[in-house]
Amino acid sequence: MAIIEKLHILRFRNLDNQYLELNKNINLFIGSNGQGKTNLIESIYYLGHNRSFKTKNIKDVVPFEEDFLQIKAVVDDVSVSLKKSKHKSEIIFDDTKISSNSKLTHILPTQVISPDRGFVIGGTPKLKRSYLDWGVFHANKDMLKTYKSYNKALKNINTLLSSNNLNQVEEWLSQIATLSVEISLARNNYIENLKATPKKDLLSPMTSLIGVDKGFNFTLQPGWTKDVDYLNKSEIYNYLIKNIHLFFKNKHLSYGPHKATLDFFFDKKNENHLSRGEQKKLSTVFWMLQVLFLVEIGVKPIVLIDDISSELDQNKINETLSFLTQLDVQIFITDIGNKELPLDTKKTSTYHIKKGVIYNN
């Protein structure tokens, strides 16, 4: 179970030298807009991923007139430190430098819902793959090697295609076909496990959010044309060889797991025909499904909810928090403080943020 016991944000956006000893249950941060609430959520996410959910540019998160960001924490009695500049990233676990971001993700699994990240339903294929593969990785950590191998093969094949180089093309396409099947199988398995999750007793709040008489469903679009069996590596390979001239023309491989997405349906309607309110609600449900499934397999993620009152109405807030507090996970919530939140005061620590300074009540 991942618990952040101590958090020290030395340099991150407008947060400078902020030290917190945290509640293992619920940590509520209240403040007006523009004070640093989202920055706090982003800093925790950054520590667990070595990247932001808001921006690709490190200059956006490094404080003004500084050269690097730095975040430290104690997670399950293990000290974790991330120091990052434009040209260098230094990750330290218990005084030992490591080079893999996957170690961060393993020790600090975080699930975030934030308007700045976007909602998965109605979102881009890239965002959907991000949500999907986050879950696949934590459900089956052996898949990390497969993803890395696929990305390497994809990079090499695209380099050959862009330079009209026929050397080793067939060898790399064979690897693409094999690894593609492995990734699609893992994604399918994860999706089927998520679909089975609502049958559990814990999900009464989620059932209330969905509506018991309306079906909520989601399917994988694997990234291949419909006339290709995406679970048959021989068929994939033959398709790639047959259409290799098109890939050389386009200068890149335009099919495969890197083009996959999720399609969502509710009340017999495709996600594109849902209202923005329905998309938000069902995105929250999908997010809750992921949290519940991982809890059930022994991975208890740290839950980050940014600006809860602006994104959910009072009923959805009540249902979501009722669900999460049953799971025995550590929760971080930010809010402007204009709504009453149904939180157990005995299990909640409340903080206020003003101009990047965090005050403990």
C-alpha positions, 0 to 999 in steps of 0.5 A: 500500500502506497502511503506518502508519510512526508512530502518536501517540495523544495522547488516546483512552480510557486511551491518553494520549500514546503514540508508536510507530514501527511495523513495516511487517510485523507489530506484536504487542501483548500485555497482560492484559485491561483494559490498553488492547489493544482501545483501540489497535486501536480508535484505528487504526480510528477514525483510518481512519473517524472513528468507532468499531466499538464505540460511537456515543457520542464520550463513550465514547472521549474520556478522562475529564475531557478534551473531545476525542480526538486521534490522529496518524499518518504513513501512506505518508509522509503526515501524518494528524491527527484531533482530535474533540470532541462538536461538532467534527471536524478532519481534517488531511492534510499541514497541510491541513484536509479535510472528507471522511471518505472521504479518511481511508478511502482513505488508511487502509483498515483491516479489523478482526476483533474480538469487539467489532465482532461477526461478520458471519455471524449478525450484524445486517443493518446489520453485514453491510451495513457489511462489504459496503459497505466492500469495495464502496467500496474496489473501486469508489471512484466508488460513494461519490458514488452512496451519498451521493446515495442517502442524501440521497434517502432522507433527503428522501423519509422527511422527506416521508413523515413529514410527509405532504407530497406535494410532490416525492415522485415526483421523489425516488422516481425518484432512489431507483429509479435509485440503488438499481439502481446500488448493487445492481449494484455489490454484486452485482459485488463479491460475484461477485468475492469468490466467484471469489477462492478459486480463487487459489493463496494460499487453501490455508489458507482451504480448510483452514479451510472444509473442501474437501468443504463448500460455503460460499456467500453471496448478496445480499438486496437489500432489496426484495420478491421480486416486484420486479426489483431491477435494473430501475429502471422496475419499482422506481419503479412498485412505489414509486408503487403502494405510496406509501400504505403508505409514508405510513402507515409514515412511512418507506421500508421497502424499498431498498438500506438494508434489504439484507443478506447470507445465508450458507450452509455445508454446505447449512445457512443461517447461523442453523442453524450453531453459534457456532463455525462462524459464527466460523470462516466469518466469519473466512473471509469477512473473509480473502476481502475482504482477499485480493480487495482485495490483488489489485486493488492495495488493501492494507488494514491488518489489525487482529486484536483478542484473537486467542487468545480468538476462534480456536483454535490451528489457526485462528490458525495458518491465519489468520496463515499466510494473512495473512503471505503477502499483504505487508500491515501487521498489528496483533495484540493478545493476552493472551500465553497461546498461541504465535503462529507469527510470524516474529520477523524481521518482528515487533515486539512491544509490551506494554501495561499500564494504557494505557502501551505498552512496546516490547520 
